[in-house]
Amino acid sequence: VQLVESGGGLVQAGGSLRLSCAASGSTFRLYPMGWYRQAPGKQRELVASITSGGGSTNYADSVKGRFTISRDNDKSTMYLQMNSLKPEDTAVYHCHTVPVARYIYWGQGTQVTVSS
């Protein structure tokens, strides 16, 4: 599986962005997936996760009620709808399996910058 993130950008506080994660290969549907983010000087954190079938999701407290994770297994794509963005959401966002499968490389990520 190869992962390619897109959809990031510069947005004002209170704005919205929708991130996409496109996966190659036919095994995407087998993996629970998540969105991770890493801000400068901070450790990478898991902000949202979704089961392989998409029936269950979980969110970090910091994004609960503002972010929505979803996936389309037929398109091998996962999404993160981010609303009411805050400056503290500024980070590089990556998608990956949950837990992280060490044999799958990290993609380059997509930068999200929220200005105040």
N, C-alpha and C positions, 0 to 999 in steps of 0.2 A: 504494500500500500504506500502510495506517495500522496502527500498532503500539500495543497496550495491554498493559502489564505488570501482573501481580497476584501475590499470594501471599506478599508480604513480611510482616514482623512482628518482634516482640521474642521472642527465644529465649535460653535459657541456653547457655553453652558446652557443646559436646558434643551439642547438640540438632540437629534437622533441620527443613528447610523445603523446600517444592516451589514453585518459581516457574513461572508460566505467561506466555506471550506470545501473545496473540491477534492475528492479522493479518486485515485486511479485504482484499478483492480476490481475484482468481483467480490472481495471479502469484506468490503466496508460494512455491509449489513450485519456482519457477525459481531462487530465490536461496539461495546459501550464507548461513547465519545464525550469529549469535553472541550471547553474553551478555557485556555490558560492565559494569564497575562503577566508581564514582567515590566515593572516600572524601573527607571534608573536607580541603581543603588538598593533595590529591593529584590527579594527572592520571588521566583515564579510562583504564582498562586492559581489554583483552580477556581474559576468563578461560576461555571455552570457545567452540568453534566446531563447526559441523556442515555437511557438504556438502548440496547441494540435495536429494539423494535420501536422505540420512540414513545413508549407508553408511560414512562416515568422520568421526571426531571428533578434536579436539585440545584440550588443556588447558594452561593456565599451570601452571608447576611448583608454584605456591603452592596450587593446588586439586586437583592430580592425586591420584587415589585417593580423594577425598572427594566430588567433584561429578560428576554425570552429566548430560550434555546429550542431549536426544532431540527428535524432532519427529513430528508426525502431519500429513502434507500434506493428507489428506482433510478434516481439521478446521482446516487453516490455523493450527496452533498448535504452539508450541515450548515445551519444558519445561527446567527446571534443577532436578534433585534435589540438594539440598545436605545432606550428612551431616557429622557430627563438626565442627560449626561452631565457629569460633574468634572471639575478639573482633576480630581483624584482618580478618575477613570483613565487618565492619560497613561498609556503603556503600549508595548508591543503585544499584540494578541496572536496567540497560536492555537491551532486545534490539534488534538492528539487523542489517543485512546485513553480510557480510564479503567484501570491504572495504566500508566505509561508502559507501552510495549517497547522494550529496548531495541528490538530488531527493526523498528520503524523509525526512520529519520524524521527529525523535526523539519518543518518547512521554514521559509524565511520569515513568516509572520506578516502581520499588517499593522502599521502604526496608527494608533488613535491618539489624537491630540485635542484636548478640550480646553478652550480658552475661557478665562473668567470675564 
